[in-house]
Amino acid sequence: MPYTVTQTTGFDSVIARLNDATGHYAASYIADHKQRCIDDARRLAREFPGARILNVGGTPYLFEYIARELGLDVVTVDLDPSRDPQQLADLGINVQQVDIETPEGRSAVDFQSYDVVVMAEILEHMRIDLVATLRGIAESLRADARIYLTTPNFYYAPSFARMLAEGRSGPPLVKEWRKIGEVGHMGHVREYTRRELEELFAFCGLVVESLTVRNCREVDVRGGGAAQYPLRLLANALARRFDRFGQELVYLLRPAAEQTR
């Protein structure tokens, strides 16, 4: 059964500070993702105390603000750190400009110096070469290092029901691809099932150490008004009750022994 992230407390001032630094342009994203980022940071603090953490993809640096509050040692790489000068100045950090999907980008990162690589809500945005990227990271990690990877579940019941209702196979195509020009990175290329992900991980030399299915926020099926209310209720009930239909897949991965060097 999926676990549901309950309303978190203790980070209101951090969230307010981030909203001020961003000029509130990312307020909607922050509201939608704060529960997830708080849960991620708390788990990392609990399971990897004192670890040196590499976070792939920073903007708008919600995870970094929360991680700092918990005392985590986090280094971030991002496609274009120049997008967020106010947050970086407020945090007092330097973010390395890296495209993790290119060999040149990966070669610029000293993966051996990190205990955990965080790829939270990154995989679904990747559009160049999933296999080469994950395999390249796996081959570069120490044998005792871990990848903490989260990604939306393709079968999340409310989203899946909405796709059926709208006749789509995934997120709106134009909306997601427009983000390259509008915000500087790709939207969701597509979302994946558990089976697809675990086939990918195995092929790339990664072993699944644990999988958790979680719900961080409810998403209603759009359209239909009162006529779709029963469907919305059913979809949310399925997401709360069954792993197959939960919102997010949270993996802890380790390199297979033969992949490490």
Backbone torsions as a table, in degrees:
resi	resn	phi	psi	omega
1	MET	NA	135.5	177.9
2	PRO	-64.0	153.2	171.4
3	TYR	-102.3	148.5	-177.9
4	THR	-106.5	128.2	177.4
5	VAL	-74.4	115.8	-179.5
6	THR	-79.2	166.5	-178.9
7	GLN	-55.6	122.0	-178.4
8	THR	-92.8	150.3	178.9
9	THR	-126.6	166.7	175.8
10	GLY	95.8	-1.6	-177.6
11	PHE	-122.2	12.0	-176.1
12	ASP	-60.5	-41.4	-178.3
13	SER	-68.4	-34.5	178.2
14	VAL	-65.8	-44.7	179.9
15	ILE	-64.1	-41.1	179.0
16	ALA	-63.5	-39.8	179.6
17	ARG	-64.7	-41.2	178.0
18	LEU	-65.6	-42.6	178.2
19	ASN	-60.8	-38.1	177.4
20	ASP	-65.6	-41.4	-178.1
21	ALA	-66.7	-33.7	-178.8
22	THR	-86.0	-4.7	-173.5
23	GLY	66.9	21.1	177.6
24	HIS	67.5	13.3	178.9
25	TYR	-68.7	-24.1	-178.0
26	ALA	-107.3	20.1	-173.9
27	ALA	-58.6	-40.3	-178.9
28	SER	-66.3	-44.6	177.5
29	TYR	-60.4	-45.7	-178.1
30	ILE	-61.9	-43.1	178.9
31	ALA	-62.6	-38.9	-177.7
32	ASP	-74.5	-30.4	-170.0
33	HIS	-111.6	-1.6	-176.0
34	LYS	-64.4	-38.0	179.6
35	GLN	-62.3	-43.7	179.3
36	ARG	-62.0	-47.1	-177.2
37	CYS	-67.1	-37.5	176.4
38	ILE	-63.7	-43.8	179.1
39	ASP	-63.4	-42.9	177.5
40	ASP	-59.4	-49.9	-176.3
41	ALA	-64.3	-40.1	179.0
42	ARG	-65.0	-40.8	179.2
43	ARG	-65.7	-43.6	178.7
44	LEU	-62.3	-40.9	178.4
45	ALA	-64.0	-36.6	-178.2
46	ARG	-75.0	-43.3	-172.5
47	GLU	-92.1	-20.4	-177.9
48	PHE	-132.8	59.8	-178.8
49	PRO	-61.6	132.5	178.6
50	GLY	78.0	4.5	-176.7
51	ALA	-72.5	150.8	171.0
52	ARG	-93.3	121.3	-169.1
53	ILE	-114.7	133.3	171.4
54	LEU	-105.0	122.3	176.7
55	ASN	-104.5	124.1	-179.5
56	VAL	-93.3	115.9	179.3
57	GLY	88.9	108.3	-173.6
58	GLY	-102.6	-49.3	-169.2
59	THR	-49.9	133.1	2.2
60	PRO	-91.8	21.7	173.7
61	TYR	72.8	29.5	174.6
62	LEU	-63.0	-47.0	179.6
63	PHE	-60.6	-40.8	-178.3
64	GLU	-63.9	-40.6	178.4
65	TYR	-62.1	-44.0	-178.9
66	ILE	-70.1	-41.7	-179.8
67	ALA	-61.1	-40.6	178.5
68	ARG	-62.3	-38.8	179.0
69	GLU	-61.7	-31.0	-179.2
70	LEU	-93.8	1.2	176.6
71	GLY	78.6	21.2	179.2
72	LEU	-77.0	146.9	177.7
73	ASP	-94.1	97.3	-172.5
74	VAL	-120.1	130.8	169.8
75	VAL	-113.6	136.2	-174.9
76	THR	-119.2	141.4	169.0
77	VAL	-117.8	146.0	-176.1
78	ASP	-148.0	154.9	179.0
79	LEU	-59.6	-38.7	-174.9
80	ASP	-154.3	85.2	-179.7
81	PRO	-61.0	-20.9	-177.9
82	SER	-66.9	-10.9	178.2
83	ARG	-69.1	-22.2	-169.1
84	ASP	-131.9	57.6	-176.1
85	PRO	-64.0	-34.3	-177.7
86	GLN	-66.6	-44.0	179.7
87	GLN	-64.9	-41.8	-178.2
88	LEU	-67.5	-37.4	177.2
89	ALA	-66.4	-41.7	-180.0
90	ASP	-65.6	-40.9	178.7
91	LEU	-74.2	-25.1	-177.3
92	GLY	71.4	37.6	-178.5
93	ILE	-124.2	156.3	170.9
94	ASN	-105.8	129.0	179.6
95	VAL	-109.6	128.4	-178.6
96	GLN	-78.5	133.6	177.7
97	GLN	-80.3	114.3	-175.3
98	VAL	-143.8	133.4	167.5
99	ASP	-100.2	101.0	-172.6
100	ILE	-65.7	-14.9	-178.7
101	GLU	-84.8	-5.4	179.5
102	THR	-108.8	148.3	177.0
103	PRO	-58.4	-37.2	-179.9
104	GLU	-64.7	-41.4	178.5
105	GLY	-63.2	-47.2	-179.0
106	ARG	-64.8	-35.6	-178.8
107	SER	-67.7	-18.0	179.7
108	ALA	-83.1	-6.0	-177.2
109	VAL	-105.7	130.4	177.1
110	ASP	-87.7	80.1	-176.6
111	PHE	-61.2	-28.2	-177.7
112	GLN	-64.0	-18.8	-176.7
113	SER	-88.9	1.2	-176.2
114	TYR	-113.2	144.7	177.2
115	ASP	-88.3	-33.5	-179.0
116	VAL	-138.4	134.0	171.5
117	VAL	-107.5	121.1	-179.5
118	VAL	-98.1	123.7	174.5
119	MET	-125.8	77.9	-175.2
120	ALA	-95.5	115.4	179.9
121	GLU	58.0	45.1	-179.7
122	ILE	-113.7	-42.0	-172.0
123	LEU	-55.2	-41.1	-176.6
124	GLU	-69.7	-13.9	178.1
125	HIS	-91.9	-12.3	-172.6
126	MET	-77.0	132.8	-170.4
127	ARG	-129.4	0.2	-174.5
128	ILE	-100.7	-64.2	-176.2
129	ASP	-157.6	92.7	-179.8
130	LEU	-58.5	-44.9	-175.3
131	VAL	-63.5	-50.5	-178.2
132	ALA	-63.6	-36.5	-178.7
133	THR	-67.2	-52.6	-177.8
134	LEU	-67.4	-39.9	179.1
135	ARG	-65.9	-39.7	178.6
136	GLY	-62.6	-40.6	177.2
137	ILE	-67.0	-45.4	-179.0
138	ALA	-58.2	-41.6	-178.2
139	GLU	-73.5	-16.3	-176.9
140	SER	-95.8	-14.1	-175.7
141	LEU	-79.9	155.0	168.0
142	ARG	-67.0	157.6	-179.0
143	ALA	-63.3	-28.4	-177.4
144	ASP	-95.2	4.7	-179.6
145	ALA	-83.4	164.8	-179.0
146	ARG	-134.5	154.4	169.8
147	ILE	-110.7	126.8	174.9
148	TYR	-103.9	110.2	-170.9
149	LEU	-125.8	127.4	175.1
150	THR	-123.1	147.8	-180.0
151	THR	-159.3	149.2	178.6
152	PRO	-62.3	146.8	177.6
153	ASN	-87.5	124.5	-180.0
154	PHE	-55.3	-35.2	-175.8
155	TYR	-90.9	13.1	176.2
156	TYR	-53.6	118.8	-164.9
157	ALA	-56.7	-47.7	179.3
158	PRO	-61.4	-41.4	179.7
159	SER	-70.2	-39.3	-179.9
160	PHE	-64.4	-42.0	177.9
161	ALA	-64.0	-39.0	178.2
162	ARG	-64.8	-40.2	177.5
163	MET	-61.1	-42.7	178.4
164	LEU	-62.4	-43.2	-178.2
165	ALA	-64.8	-33.3	-176.4
166	GLU	-95.8	-3.8	-179.3
167	GLY	71.4	34.9	-178.8
168	ARG	-112.9	160.9	174.8
169	SER	-103.9	1.0	-178.5
170	GLY	177.2	-160.7	178.6
171	PRO	-60.8	154.9	-179.0
172	PRO	-55.7	123.4	-171.3
173	LEU	-59.8	-53.3	-176.4
174	VAL	-64.4	-44.7	-179.3
175	LYS	-56.8	-44.4	-175.8
176	GLU	-73.4	-40.0	-178.6
177	TRP	-75.8	-25.9	176.2
178	ARG	-63.7	-23.4	-175.8
179	LYS	-63.8	-23.7	178.0
180	ILE	-57.8	-45.3	179.6
181	GLY	-83.0	-28.6	-174.2
182	GLU	-87.2	-38.8	-177.9
183	VAL	-120.0	-8.4	174.4
184	GLY	96.7	3.1	173.5
185	HIS	-149.6	162.1	-177.8
186	MET	-68.2	143.6	169.3
187	GLY	-75.6	-152.4	179.0
188	HIS	-78.6	116.1	173.5
189	VAL	-65.9	-50.8	173.3
190	ARG	-169.1	169.1	176.6
191	GLU	-114.4	157.8	-166.6
192	TYR	-123.0	158.8	174.7
193	THR	-91.9	165.4	178.2
194	ARG	-58.7	-44.6	-178.4
195	ARG	-61.7	-43.8	-180.0
196	GLU	-62.2	-43.7	-178.8
197	LEU	-64.2	-43.0	-175.9
198	GLU	-72.8	-28.1	169.8
199	GLU	-65.0	-42.9	178.8
200	LEU	-63.1	-47.4	-178.2
201	PHE	-60.6	-45.8	-178.4
202	ALA	-61.8	-42.7	-179.6
203	PHE	-64.7	-31.1	-177.3
204	CYS	-89.8	5.7	177.6
205	GLY	80.7	32.0	178.6
206	LEU	-119.9	137.3	-179.7
207	VAL	-105.9	133.2	177.5
208	VAL	-77.9	114.4	177.8
209	GLU	-87.1	-35.9	176.0
210	SER	-158.1	154.0	173.7
211	LEU	-133.9	129.9	173.9
212	THR	-123.4	136.8	174.1
213	VAL	-105.5	130.2	-176.3
214	ARG	-137.7	157.7	173.1
215	ASN	-117.6	127.0	179.8
216	CYS	-109.6	-24.9	179.2
217	ARG	-160.6	151.3	178.1
218	GLU	-87.0	139.6	177.3
219	VAL	-123.5	117.3	-178.9
220	ASP	-76.8	153.6	170.9
221	VAL	-72.8	122.8	-176.4
222	ARG	-76.5	150.0	174.1
223	GLY	80.0	165.4	175.3
224	GLY	91.4	-19.6	178.7
225	GLY	55.9	-140.6	-176.0
226	ALA	-62.2	-29.4	-178.3
227	ALA	-62.4	-28.7	-179.3
228	GLN	-97.6	3.9	-179.3
229	TYR	-57.6	-44.9	177.6
230	PRO	-60.1	-38.0	178.3
231	LEU	-65.0	-40.6	178.0
232	ARG	-62.8	-42.6	177.9
233	LEU	-61.2	-45.4	-179.7
234	LEU	-63.5	-44.5	-178.3
235	ALA	-61.8	-45.4	179.9
236	ASN	-67.2	-34.2	177.1
237	ALA	-66.3	-42.3	177.4
238	LEU	-62.1	-41.3	180.0
239	ALA	-64.0	-35.6	-179.7
240	ARG	-77.0	-24.2	-170.0
241	ARG	-100.6	-33.9	-170.7
242	PHE	-122.8	132.5	178.1
243	ASP	-56.0	-37.7	-178.1
244	ARG	-55.3	-31.7	-172.6
245	PHE	-110.9	10.6	179.4
246	GLY	-70.7	168.3	-169.6
247	GLN	-77.4	-46.7	-173.1
248	GLU	-130.3	148.4	174.3
249	LEU	-106.0	124.3	-177.2
250	VAL	-117.5	110.6	-175.6
251	TYR	-108.3	143.2	164.6
252	LEU	-113.3	119.9	-173.6
253	LEU	-119.0	150.0	173.0
254	ARG	-131.4	154.0	178.0
255	PRO	-68.2	139.0	170.7
256	ALA	-65.4	145.8	-172.7
257	ALA	-56.3	-40.5	-177.0
258	GLU	-73.1	-11.1	-179.5
259	GLN	-89.9	-21.9	-175.0
260	THR	-80.3	156.3	-180.0
261	ARG	-137.6	NA	NA
